[in-house]
Amino acid sequence: MARPNKTEQEHGYLKAFWTEIKTMEADYVGMVVFLSYPISRPGVFVFRLTFTPLLTEVENPLGTCAVQIEFPNSSTQTLAGALWSASMKLTTLVFDADRARRGLPR
């Protein structure tokens, strides 16, 4: 089997990023907001993923969880890979917040 080219790899990372977000939204009944904005360093952007629960018994028991990355940075990841990695970190934060809310050990 031939190795995937760079475009196919990027599409794979973006699909994994999308899947991670949609799964998190479904599992924890919430919404992920994705923001990007330039910072003062030339060519550098900040990407911020924020999860907010939507349906709960009490008002926002999980709180809002967020992950923020700058890109490009010192890692050798592509943008799609960095976004996928950030989405996995956000999923871990949301999971930990949900466990803490339920009083369960990590």
Backbone as numpy.savetxt, mean C-alpha at the origin, in Angstrom:
# Nx Ny Nz CAx CAy CAz Cx Cy Cz
10.79 -21.93 -20.92 9.94 -20.75 -20.92 10.83 -19.51 -20.92
10.48 -18.55 -21.74 11.27 -17.33 -21.85 11.07 -16.44 -20.63
12.12 -15.70 -20.29 12.02 -14.74 -19.19 11.10 -13.61 -19.57
10.32 -13.11 -18.62 9.46 -11.96 -18.96 10.31 -10.72 -19.22
9.88 -9.90 -20.16 10.62 -8.67 -20.42 10.25 -7.63 -19.35
10.89 -6.48 -19.40 10.68 -5.44 -18.39 9.23 -4.96 -18.33
8.62 -4.83 -19.48 7.22 -4.37 -19.51 6.31 -5.39 -18.83
6.52 -6.66 -19.12 5.71 -7.70 -18.48 5.94 -7.74 -16.97
7.19 -7.51 -16.54 7.48 -7.46 -15.11 6.75 -6.30 -14.45
6.80 -5.12 -15.09 6.11 -3.95 -14.55 4.60 -4.20 -14.46
4.03 -4.79 -15.49 2.60 -5.10 -15.46 2.30 -6.08 -14.34
3.17 -7.04 -14.12 2.98 -7.99 -13.03 3.00 -7.31 -11.67
3.95 -6.40 -11.46 4.00 -5.66 -10.19 2.76 -4.78 -10.00
2.33 -4.11 -11.07 1.14 -3.27 -10.96 -0.11 -4.09 -10.68
-0.21 -5.27 -11.29 -1.35 -6.14 -11.01 -1.31 -6.63 -9.57
-0.12 -6.97 -9.07 0.02 -7.40 -7.67 -0.32 -6.25 -6.72
0.08 -5.02 -7.07 -0.25 -3.83 -6.29 -1.76 -3.64 -6.23
-2.41 -3.71 -7.37 -3.86 -3.58 -7.46 -4.56 -4.67 -6.64
-4.11 -5.91 -6.79 -4.71 -7.03 -6.07 -4.56 -6.86 -4.56
-3.39 -6.43 -4.11 -3.14 -6.22 -2.68 -4.11 -5.18 -2.11
-4.30 -4.09 -2.83 -5.20 -3.02 -2.38 -6.65 -3.50 -2.37
-7.10 -4.12 -3.45 -8.49 -4.56 -3.52 -8.78 -5.63 -2.46
-7.83 -6.52 -2.19 -8.01 -7.54 -1.17 -8.10 -6.90 0.21
-7.24 -5.94 0.49 -7.25 -5.24 1.78 -8.59 -4.52 1.96
-9.06 -3.84 0.93 -10.33 -3.13 1.02 -11.49 -4.09 1.31
-11.47 -5.26 0.67 -12.53 -6.25 0.88 -12.43 -6.90 2.25
-11.22 -7.27 2.67 -11.04 -7.97 3.94 -11.37 -7.11 5.14
-11.03 -5.83 5.08 -11.18 -4.94 6.23 -12.25 -3.87 6.02
-13.04 -3.99 4.96 -14.14 -3.09 4.63 -13.71 -1.63 4.79
-12.84 -1.23 3.90 -12.33 0.13 3.95 -11.96 0.62 2.57
-11.28 1.74 2.56 -10.91 2.38 1.31 -9.44 2.79 1.38
-8.73 2.53 0.30 -7.34 2.96 0.18 -7.30 4.19 -0.72
-6.64 5.22 -0.24 -6.43 6.44 -1.02 -4.96 6.49 -1.40
-4.70 6.79 -2.66 -3.34 6.82 -3.19 -3.05 8.24 -3.65
-2.07 8.89 -3.02 -1.69 10.25 -3.36 -0.25 10.29 -3.85
0.03 11.18 -4.75 1.41 11.43 -5.14 1.60 12.92 -5.32
2.75 13.40 -4.90 3.05 14.82 -5.07 4.56 15.02 -5.12
5.00 16.03 -5.86 6.44 16.29 -5.95 6.93 17.00 -4.69
8.19 16.74 -4.36 8.80 17.45 -3.23 9.87 18.39 -3.78
10.55 19.07 -2.89 11.50 20.10 -3.33 12.72 19.55 -4.07
13.09 18.30 -3.82 14.22 17.72 -4.55 13.81 17.45 -5.99
14.59 17.88 -6.96 14.22 17.72 -8.37 14.01 16.25 -8.76
12.86 15.98 -9.37 12.58 14.64 -9.89 12.11 13.64 -8.85
11.91 14.06 -7.61 11.52 13.13 -6.55 10.05 13.37 -6.18
9.32 12.28 -6.07 7.91 12.31 -5.69 7.71 11.55 -4.38
6.67 11.93 -3.65 6.22 11.18 -2.49 4.95 10.45 -2.91
4.87 9.18 -2.57 3.68 8.38 -2.80 3.17 7.95 -1.44
1.89 8.22 -1.17 1.29 7.92 0.13 0.04 7.07 -0.08
0.01 5.93 0.62 -1.14 5.04 0.63 -1.78 5.13 2.01
-3.07 5.41 2.04 -3.79 5.54 3.31 -5.01 4.64 3.29
-5.19 3.86 4.36 -6.36 3.00 4.51 -7.26 3.57 5.59
-8.56 3.70 5.28 -9.55 4.15 6.25 -10.71 3.17 6.24
-11.08 2.61 7.41 -12.24 1.71 7.47 -13.54 2.46 7.17
-14.50 1.78 6.56 -15.76 2.42 6.20 -16.93 1.97 7.08
-17.08 0.68 7.29 -18.21 0.16 8.06 -17.72 -0.42 9.38
-18.13 0.18 10.46 -17.71 -0.31 11.77 -18.83 -0.08 12.78
-18.73 -0.80 13.91 -19.72 -0.64 14.98 -19.55 0.71 15.67
-18.32 1.11 15.88 -18.03 2.42 16.48 -17.25 3.22 15.46
-17.16 4.50 15.66 -16.51 5.34 14.66 -15.02 5.06 14.56
-14.59 4.56 13.43 -13.19 4.36 13.07 -12.32 3.72 14.16
-12.63 2.48 14.56 -11.86 1.84 15.63 -10.43 1.48 15.23
-10.19 1.25 13.96 -8.84 0.93 13.51 -7.96 2.16 13.42
-8.57 3.29 13.24 -7.79 4.48 12.94 -7.39 4.43 11.48
-6.70 5.42 11.05 -6.23 5.46 9.67 -4.79 5.00 9.65
-4.49 4.06 8.77 -3.13 3.54 8.62 -2.56 4.10 7.33
-1.27 4.46 7.35 -0.67 5.05 6.15 0.78 4.61 5.99
1.19 4.53 4.74 2.58 4.25 4.37 2.97 5.31 3.35
4.17 5.82 3.49 4.65 6.85 2.57 6.05 6.50 2.09
6.26 6.64 0.80 7.58 6.39 0.23 7.97 7.56 -0.66
9.27 7.74 -0.82 9.80 8.69 -1.80 10.36 7.88 -2.96
10.19 8.41 -4.15 10.72 7.72 -5.32 11.15 8.76 -6.35
12.31 8.58 -6.94 13.29 7.51 -6.72 14.01 7.68 -5.39
14.53 6.56 -4.92 15.28 6.56 -3.67 16.54 5.71 -3.85
17.16 5.33 -2.77 18.44 4.62 -2.87 18.28 3.15 -3.25
17.06 2.62 -3.25 16.86 1.23 -3.63 16.90 1.09 -5.16
17.00 -0.11 -5.61 17.06 -0.36 -7.05 15.71 -0.82 -7.59
14.65 -0.66 -6.81 13.32 -1.08 -7.25 12.79 -0.15 -8.34
11.94 -0.73 -9.17 11.19 0.09 -10.11 10.04 0.74 -9.36
9.37 1.69 -9.98 8.24 2.34 -9.33 7.14 1.34 -9.02
6.81 0.47 -9.96 5.76 -0.52 -9.74 6.13 -1.45 -8.59
7.38 -1.85 -8.52 7.84 -2.71 -7.42 7.77 -1.99 -6.08
8.13 -0.72 -6.07 8.08 0.06 -4.83 6.64 0.24 -4.35
5.71 0.46 -5.27 4.31 0.59 -4.90 3.76 -0.72 -4.34
4.11 -1.83 -4.96 3.67 -3.13 -4.47 4.22 -3.38 -3.07
5.49 -3.08 -2.86 6.11 -3.23 -1.55 5.40 -2.36 -0.50
5.08 -1.13 -0.86 4.38 -0.22 0.06 2.99 -0.76 0.39
2.31 -1.34 -0.59 0.97 -1.89 -0.33 1.05 -3.08 0.63
2.09 -3.88 0.53 2.24 -5.00 1.47 2.53 -4.49 2.88
3.31 -3.41 3.01 3.56 -2.81 4.32 2.27 -2.26 4.91
1.45 -1.63 4.07 0.17 -1.10 4.54 -0.74 -2.23 5.00
-0.77 -3.33 4.27 -1.58 -4.48 4.68 -1.14 -4.97 6.05
0.15 -5.02 6.30 0.66 -5.44 7.61 0.21 -4.48 8.70
0.27 -3.18 8.45 -0.19 -2.20 9.43 -1.67 -2.36 9.75
-2.48 -2.55 8.71 -3.92 -2.71 8.90 -4.21 -4.01 9.66
-3.51 -5.08 9.33 -3.67 -6.36 10.02 -3.35 -6.19 11.51
-2.22 -5.55 11.81 -1.82 -5.34 13.20 -2.83 -4.47 13.95
-3.34 -3.42 13.30 -4.33 -2.55 13.94 -5.62 -3.31 14.21
-6.02 -4.18 13.29 -7.22 -4.98 13.47 -7.04 -5.96 14.63
-5.89 -6.60 14.69 -5.62 -7.55 15.81 -5.62 -6.81 17.14
-5.02 -5.63 17.19 -4.99 -4.86 18.42 -6.38 -4.43 18.85
-7.22 -4.05 17.88 -8.59 -3.65 18.17 -9.38 -4.80 18.77
-9.13 -6.02 18.29 -9.83 -7.20 18.79 -9.22 -7.73 20.08
-8.06 -7.20 20.47 -7.39 -7.67 21.68 -6.69 -9.00 21.49
-6.32 -9.31 20.26 -5.65 -10.57 19.96 -4.14 -10.34 19.89
-3.37 -11.36 20.25 -1.90 -11.18 20.14 -1.49 -11.11 18.68
-0.38 -10.47 18.46 0.14 -10.32 17.10 0.62 -11.63 16.63
